[in-house]
């Protein structure tokens, strides 16, 4: 049954409702795409249909997408189901073809976002065309590069922009395919509150086993929506088979999520009181850090006067071990203590050089 068309632009302007984007990693054939799309249309939870028409592959000779042939299929199934559809573009030629077939929205992939020249070419190709554009984070954990992509697109007159958090390449990413680095999309939102953030749990996870817990983590951190790769028969998928799920599995995943409110009048006062306490503690921490830095500078002067090395490795190792043990007793994670004091120690070294 055809649904009432979902208005992507209105949602971007007021993203109160959780947005679910689903569809196969790649549009492989008309039959594969139609079967998947029809099953997804049965769910009132899925609002936008996704599908890769052009697939950037790490190595040649793999399946690089069906190309232009798949665009009329997307248009046809969109008319049948009422689901708007979106695909990835990486070149001005992709943009031209997608617009020719009246695509509802576009996304720019992580590899493309990593190259400002490519983003600028896309921005130029889209100049004056107010189509919703979703921008994935660059493969490197660089919030400035991500923000730069939005700035380039905004300068071309694009007013409906959305961020897609899909994780970051990291040699220590396990158990994920791409490490979430949740603090980076949070920082993006802090710097530009007008950009809604969608979490692409499929590319973060890289496998089905941890999709549920990762989706819940994203919702706990107040993401505005989820992008989930869904295929009628994932085992036969030509790309990223291990991270795709069936429409039935998607429904189960969504049904088992706990969706939080971002505000509640009943708790606003209590939250504000606790936040005030945190603000006061943070102010105290800053003052203490300033005092510590001042002392470090004085130590540096003494070391220079007595021709001592700046780095006292044995003392540093002893201090760090002691702080980690004290932190554990107080219920703090070792990684937190280690990260904080390594940053503080680096500042001390810089001041003494």
C-alpha positions in Angstrom: 0.0 0.0 0.0 1.3 3.4 -0.9 2.2 5.7 2.0 1.8 9.4 2.3 5.1 10.9 1.1 7.5 11.8 3.9 8.7 15.4 3.7 12.5 15.2 4.2 12.9 19.0 4.2 10.3 19.5 7.0 12.0 16.9 9.1 15.4 18.5 8.7 13.9 21.8 9.9 12.3 20.1 12.9 13.9 16.7 13.6 11.8 15.7 16.6 10.7 12.3 15.1 13.3 9.5 14.9 14.2 9.1 11.2 14.9 5.6 9.9 16.6 5.2 6.5 16.9 1.6 5.2 17.7 -0.3 2.1 20.4 -2.4 0.5 24.1 -1.4 0.4 23.9 -1.7 -3.4 21.1 -1.7 -5.9 22.0 -5.0 -7.6 19.0 -5.9 -9.7 15.5 -4.7 -10.3 14.1 -7.8 -8.5 16.4 -7.5 -5.5 15.6 -3.8 -5.0 11.8 -4.1 -5.5 11.5 -7.1 -3.2 13.5 -5.3 -0.5 11.7 -2.0 -0.9 8.2 -3.5 -0.8 9.0 -5.3 2.4 10.4 -2.1 3.9 7.3 -0.1 2.8 5.2 -2.5 5.0 6.9 -0.9 8.0 5.6 2.5 9.2 9.0 2.9 10.9 11.1 3.3 7.7 10.7 6.8 6.2 13.4 6.9 3.4 14.7 4.2 1.1 18.4 4.1 0.4 20.4 2.2 -2.2 23.9 2.5 -3.6 23.9 3.1 -7.4 27.6 3.9 -7.7 29.9 2.0 -5.2 33.4 3.2 -4.5 35.5 0.0 -4.1 38.9 -0.2 -2.5 40.2 -2.4 -5.2 39.1 -2.7 -8.9 37.2 -5.6 -10.5 34.7 -5.8 -7.6 31.0 -4.8 -8.1 31.0 -1.0 -8.5 27.3 -0.6 -8.7 24.6 -1.0 -11.3 25.0 2.7 -12.4 22.4 4.8 -14.2 20.3 1.7 -15.0 19.2 1.5 -11.4 17.9 5.1 -11.1 14.6 4.5 -12.9 14.0 1.5 -10.7 14.4 3.7 -7.6 12.0 6.3 -9.1 9.4 3.5 -10.0 9.4 1.9 -6.5 9.2 5.3 -4.9 6.0 6.1 -6.8 4.6 2.7 -5.9 5.4 2.8 -2.1 5.5 6.5 -1.4 8.9 6.2 0.1 11.4 8.9 -0.9 14.7 7.6 -2.1 18.3 8.6 -1.8 21.7 7.5 -3.2 25.4 8.3 -2.9 27.1 10.7 -5.3 30.8 11.2 -5.7 31.2 13.2 -8.9 29.4 16.0 -10.7 28.3 13.4 -13.3 26.6 11.4 -10.6 24.8 14.5 -9.4 23.6 15.3 -13.0 22.2 11.8 -13.4 20.5 11.6 -10.0 18.8 14.9 -10.6 17.6 13.8 -14.0 15.7 11.0 -12.3 14.3 13.3 -9.7 16.2 11.8 -6.7 14.7 12.9 -3.4 18.0 13.3 -1.5 21.7 12.6 -1.9 24.5 11.5 0.4 28.2 12.2 0.1 30.4 9.3 1.2 33.2 9.2 3.7 36.0 8.9 1.1 34.6 11.8 -0.8 34.2 14.0 2.2 37.9 13.4 3.0 38.8 15.3 -0.2 37.9 19.0 -0.1 38.4 19.3 -3.9 35.8 16.6 -4.5 33.3 18.2 -2.0 33.8 21.6 -3.7 33.1 20.0 -7.1 29.8 18.5 -5.8 28.9 21.8 -4.1 29.4 23.6 -7.5 27.3 21.0 -9.3 24.5 21.4 -6.7 24.7 25.2 -6.6 21.2 26.7 -6.5 19.5 23.3 -6.2 17.8 23.0 -2.8 17.9 19.3 -2.5 18.5 17.6 0.9 22.1 16.4 1.2 23.4 14.0 3.9 27.1 14.2 4.6 29.0 11.3 6.1 31.9 11.9 8.3 35.4 11.7 6.7 37.2 8.4 7.3 39.7 10.2 9.5 38.5 11.6 12.9 38.7 15.2 11.8 35.7 17.4 12.9 37.1 20.4 11.0 37.1 18.5 7.7 33.5 17.4 8.3 32.4 20.9 9.2 34.3 22.2 6.1 32.1 20.0 3.9 28.9 21.6 5.3 30.4 25.0 4.9 31.2 24.4 1.2 27.7 23.1 0.6 26.0 25.9 2.5 28.0 28.4 0.4 26.4 26.9 -2.7 22.9 27.6 -1.4 22.1 24.2 0.0 19.9 24.8 3.1 18.8 21.2 4.0 21.9 19.4 5.3 22.2 16.4 7.6 25.3 14.7 9.1 25.7 10.9 8.9 28.0 9.5 11.6 29.4 6.2 10.2 32.5 5.8 12.4 36.2 6.3 11.7 39.0 4.1 10.4 41.3 2.9 13.2 43.7 0.0 13.5 42.2 -0.6 17.0 38.6 -0.4 16.0 37.5 -3.9 17.3 34.8 -4.9 17.8 33.7 -2.4 15.2 34.5 -2.0 11.5 34.8 1.7 12.1 35.4 3.1 15.5 32.4 5.2 16.6 34.4 8.0 18.4 31.1 9.3 19.7 32.7 12.5 20.9 33.2 13.7 17.3 29.6 13.9 16.2 28.8 15.4 19.6 31.4 18.1 18.9 30.0 18.6 15.4 26.6 19.3 16.9 28.1 21.6 19.5 29.6 23.7 16.8 26.5 23.6 14.5 23.3 22.9 16.3 21.3 23.3 13.1 22.6 20.0 11.6 20.7 16.9 12.5 22.8 13.8 13.0 21.9 10.3 11.6 23.9 7.3 12.8 24.9 4.7 10.2 25.1 1.7 12.5 25.8 -0.7 9.6 29.2 0.9 8.7 30.1 1.4 12.3 29.5 -2.2 13.2 30.5 -4.1 10.0 28.6 -7.1 11.2 25.1 -8.0 12.4 26.0 -9.1 15.9 26.4 -5.7 17.5 23.9 -3.7 15.5 21.3 -3.7 18.3 23.5 -2.5 21.0 25.1 0.1 18.8 21.7 1.5 17.7 20.7 1.8 21.3 24.0 3.6 22.2 23.3 6.0 19.4 19.8 6.7 20.7 21.1 7.1 24.2 23.4 9.9 22.9 20.3 11.6 21.2 20.9 10.8 17.6 18.2 12.1 15.3 17.9 8.9 13.2 19.4 5.7 12.0 20.7 4.4 8.7 20.6 0.6 8.5 21.5 -1.5 5.4 18.7 -3.9 4.7 18.6 -6.6 2.0 16.0 -9.2 1.1 18.7 -11.9 1.1 21.9 -10.6 2.8 23.9 -13.8 2.2 23.8 -13.2 -1.5 24.6 -9.4 -1.4 27.3 -8.3 -3.7 28.7 -5.7 -1.3 29.0 -5.7 2.6 26.9 -8.9 3.0 28.1 -9.4 6.6 26.6 -6.1 7.9 23.2 -6.2 6.1 20.0 -7.5 7.7 16.6 -8.6 6.4 13.5 -6.3 6.6 12.1 -8.7 9.2 15.3 -8.4 11.3 15.2 -4.6 10.9 11.7 -4.6 12.4 12.8 -6.6 15.3 15.8 -4.3 15.9 13.6 -1.2 15.8 10.9 -2.7 18.0 13.5 -3.5 20.7 14.9 0.0 20.9 14.3 2.3 23.8 13.6 5.7 22.3 14.3 8.6 24.8 12.8 12.0 25.0 15.3 14.9 24.7 13.3 17.0 27.2 10.8 16.4 30.0 9.1 19.2 32.0 9.0 16.8 35.0 12.8 16.5 35.1 14.0 19.8 33.8 14.4 21.4 37.2 16.3 18.4 38.7 18.5 18.2 35.6 19.3 21.9 35.8 20.3 21.6 39.5 22.7 18.7 38.7 24.0 20.6 35.7 24.7 23.6 37.8 26.8 21.3 40.1 28.8 20.0 37.1 29.4 23.6 35.9 30.7 24.5 39.3 33.0 21.5 39.4 34.2 22.3 35.9 35.1 25.8 36.9 37.1 24.5 39.8 38.9 22.0 37.6 39.9 24.8 35.2 41.3 26.9 38.1 43.2 23.9 39.4 44.7 23.2 36.0 45.8 26.8 35.7 47.5 26.5 39.1 49.2 23.2 38.1 50.4 24.7 34.8 51.9 27.7 36.7 53.8 25.3 39.0 55.0 23.3 36.0 56.5 26.4 34.4 58.4 27.2 37.7 59.7 23.6 37.7 60.9 24.1 34.1 62.9 27.2 35.1 64.7 25.3 37.9 65.5 22.4 35.6 67.1 24.8 33.1 69.1 26.5 35.8 70.5 23.2 37.0 70.9 21.6 33.5 68.3 18.9 34.1 66.4 17.0 31.5 62.8 18.1 31.1 61.4 14.6 30.9 61.8 12.6 34.1 60.5 9.2 32.8 60.7 7.2 36.0 58.8 9.9 37.9 56.2 10.1 35.2 55.6 6.4 35.1 55.3 6.3 38.9 52.8 9.2 39.0 50.7 7.7 36.2 50.5 4.3 37.9 49.6 5.9 41.2 46.8 8.0 39.6 45.4 5.0 37.8 45.2 3.0 41.1 43.6 5.9 42.9 41.1 6.3 40.1 40.1 2.7 40.2 39.4 2.9 43.9 37.1 5.8 43.2 35.3 4.0 40.4 37.0 5.7 37.4 38.1 3.9 34.3 41.8 3.4 33.7 41.5 4.7 30.2 39.9 7.9 31.4 42.7 8.6 34.0 45.4 7.7 31.5 44.0 10.0 28.7 43.5 12.9 31.0 46.9 12.8 32.6 48.8 12.2 29.4 47.3 15.4 28.1 48.2 17.3 31.3 51.7 15.8 31.2 52.2 16.9 27.6 51.2 20.4 28.5 53.8 20.4 31.4 56.5 19.2 29.0 55.6 21.9 26.5 55.8 24.6 29.2 59.2 23.4 30.4 60.9 23.2 27.0 
